[in-house]
Amino acid sequence: MKRILSWNVNGIRAAQKKGFIDWLKNECPDILAIQETKAQIDQLNEELINIDGYKSYFMSAKRKGYSGTALYLKDVPENIEKLGCEEFDDEGRTIIAHFKDFTLINCYFPNSQEAGKRLDYKLRFCNAILNRCNELVASGKNVLLCGDYNIAHTEIDLKNPKSNHKNPGFLPEEREWMTKYLDEGYADVFRRFHLDEKDHYTWWSYRFKARENNVGWRIDYHCVNDDFFDKVLKADIRNEVMGSDHCPVLIELDVD
C-alpha cells in the first residue's frame, strides 16, 4: 500500500517555520506532493532538502518567490521529469514521477485571476495536462494527477456557489474543462467516495474567519484513470492540518 498526500503549502519556507518537517515525519506518507513552494532550491536549507527517510525533488519557477512544485519520496522513482512545455515549466507548475505501477503528475494549476486575466494561459495548461495523461494511459500506464487545480468543479465544491460564478476558480470555462477531463476516463477520487456530501473543502480565505466557519472551496484533488480506480483504498481531506490556507488531501493505493 502507498499513502500519498498532496498539499499546497503556500510557501515551503513559511511552512517550515510552522512545523512542516515535524508534521511530515509524524505523518510519514510514502509520497508527499507539494505545490506553491515559492522558492528555488538554493534558497532552502539542508534540513528542508534532506529530511530523514525521504529524497526530495524540486521544480521551481524562474521567478523567485513564485509558484513551484516538489516531491518528497520514500522510494526512488524510475524517472523524474518536467511537463516539457516551456511556458509552464518556467513557472515550475509540474513535476512528474514514474513508478513501476503508476505515474504521478503533481501540478500547481494556474489561477485564472480576476476578470479571467490568465484564463487562456490556464486553459492551455489544463489541455497540456490532459494530453499528457491521455498519452500515458494510451501507452499502458496508470496515472495519478494530484495537486491544486484551482478549480471548484461543481456547486457542491464550494460554500457559496451563487456569488462566485464570475470568480476565478469557478468560471464556466474552468469547470467545463474539469468535466471534459473526467469524461475522458478519469475519476475525481474523493468525490467518488463521497458522492453527494457537502461541506468538504480544501482551501479557505484568510479573511472573515472563513476556515473557522468552514466557508471554503474544494480545489485540491487526486484523480486517476478509471482503470486504476479499483486500486484506490481510501480518499480523505485532512482539514485539521494547519500551516497553509490549503489543507492536505490523502489517497491510499493498493500498490507495492
N, C-alpha and C positions, 0 to 999 in steps of 0.2 A: 504494500500500500504506500502511496505517496500523499503527503499533506502539502498542499500548495496554497500559500497566502499571497494576495495581491493588495498593495496599499499605495495610495498617493500620499506621500509623506509631507508634501508642501515644504520642501527644503530639507535635505538629509542632514545638513549641519545643525539646523534648528532642531530636528528630531533627535539628534544625538544628545543635545542638551536636555531633552525631555525624557531620557531613559531608553532610547531606541535599542541600544546594544543589549542592555539587560532584558528588555522585552523579547528580543529575538532569541537570546539564549534560553529564556524560560519557555517560550512558545515552541521553539525547536522544530520548525517546519522543514521538510525536505527541500522545498524551493520557496524563496521569497522573491516576488517580483515587485519592484517599486517604481513609482512614477514621480515626476516633478522633483528630481534630485536637486535642481538649481545649483549644480556645482560641476566643475571639472576635476578630474582625479588628482591633479596637483594641488588642489585646494583642500583635500581631505587628509586627515591624519591617519597614521598607521593603525590605530585602534579601530577605526571605521572600515578601513580597507581589508584588514586581516582579522576578521572575527573568528575565534576558535571554532573549528569544525566546518567552516564554510570557505568556499572560493568565491570571490566577488568579480563581477564583470560590469563595466560601466559604458554606456553610450551617452556622451554628454553633448550638449549644444555648443556650437562655436561661440555663441554669445554667452558671456559669463553670467551666472545667477539666473539662468532661464532654462525651463523645460528639463529634459534629460530623463533617462531610464536606467535601471540597473537590475542585476540579479545576484542573489546570494544562493549558492547551490552546495548541497552536501556531496552530490555526485558530479564528477567531471563529465560534461556533455560531449557528444561526438563532435559537435561543431557549434561555434557562436558566430552570428553574422548580423549585419545591418539589413535594413529593408532593401537597400540598393537603389533608392531614389534620392538624388542629392538634395532636393528642396525639403525633404522630410528628415533625411539623415543629418543635415546641417543643424537641425533643431533637436537631435537626439531623441526622436519620437518612438523609436522601435529598437528592441533587442530580441533576437531570435536564437533560441537554444534547441538543438536537435538531440533527442534521446532515442534509445532503441525503440520504445513503444509509442512515442508521440513527439511532435514538435510543439514547443511552447513559443508563442509570439506575445511578447509583453509590450503594450502600447500605451502611450500618452497621447490620446486623440486631441487635435487642436480644439480650442474654444472658438466658436464661430463669431463671438464678440457682438457688441451692441450693433443693432441695425444690420446684422449679418455681414459685418465688415470683412471677416475672414471665412465666410461660408464657402466660397468657391474653393479656397485652399483646403478647407476641412473635407469637403466632398471628394476632392482629388485624393486626399489621404485615405478616406474611407474606401474608395474604389480600388486604390492600390493594395490595401489590406485584403479586401475581398478577393482580388485577383490572386494574391499570394496564397491565401487559404485554399482557393479552388485548385491552384497548381499543385499544392502539396497533397490535397485529397486525391486528385486525379493520378498522382504518382504512387498512390497506395499508402500515404502517410495519414496518421491521425493528427488532428490539430486541436490545441487548446489556445484560444485567443483570450488573453486576460488584460486587465488594466482599467484605466479611467477613460471611458468612451466619451465623456462629456455629452451624453445623450440620455435623457429620460424617455424611454420608448413609448409608453402608453400612459394614460391618465392615472393609472394606479401607481405609477412610479414616482409621483411627486405629490406633495401635500395639497398644493393649490394650483391645479391644472388650468382652471378657467382664467386666472390672472397672468398666466405665463405663456400663452400661445404665441406671443411675438417675441419671446425672450430667448437668448442663446441657450442651447441645450434642449429646447423643446420646440424648435422651429419645424414646420411641416417637412421640409426637405431632409432634415436630420432624421426625423422619425421614419420617414419613408425609406431612407437608406437602411435603417435598422431592420425594418420589415423585410426589405429585399434580401438583406444578408441572411436572416433567419429562414426565409422562404427558399433560399438556395441550398438548404440542407444542413443548417446549424441550429443548435439548441442554446437558448438562454438558460443556463443550468439552474440558477436559483429560482427562476420563475417556473420551471418545470416541476420543481419540488414544492413550490408554494404558490399554486396556481392563481387563486383569487384573493390572496391575503394582502391586506392593506397595511400601511404604516411601516413598511420595510425600506429604510433609506441608508445611503452610504455617504452622503455629503450634506452639510448644514452650513448656512451662512454664519459668520461670526457675529452678526448683528441680531438684535431683537430677541436674544435668548432662544435662537432657533433650535439649537441642539437640545437645550433643556426642555423645550416644548415639543421636540421631535417634528419640527417643521422642516422637512428635508426633501432630498431628491435621491433616487437610486440611479447612479450614473457609473458605478463601478461593477464590472461583470467578469464572469468566466463563461465563455461559450465554447462548445465543442461541436465537431461534425456529428451528425445524427448517428452514424455507425459506431461512434465512440461513446455514446451516451450510456450504454449499458455497463461501462466501466466506472461510471460515477457512483460513488457510495454516499456522498453527502455534499450539501452546499449550505453555507451559512454566512451571515453577516455579523461581524464581530463589533457591534456598535458600542460595546463597553470600553473599547480600547481608545484612549485619548492620545493627544500629541499632534493632531492634524485636524483640519476641517473635514477630512475624509476619515472613514474607518476602514480597517482591513476587511477583505472578503475571503472566504475559505472554500476550498474544494478538496475532497478526498477521492483519489483514484485507485482502482483495483489493478495496479500495475506494479512491476518489480522496481 
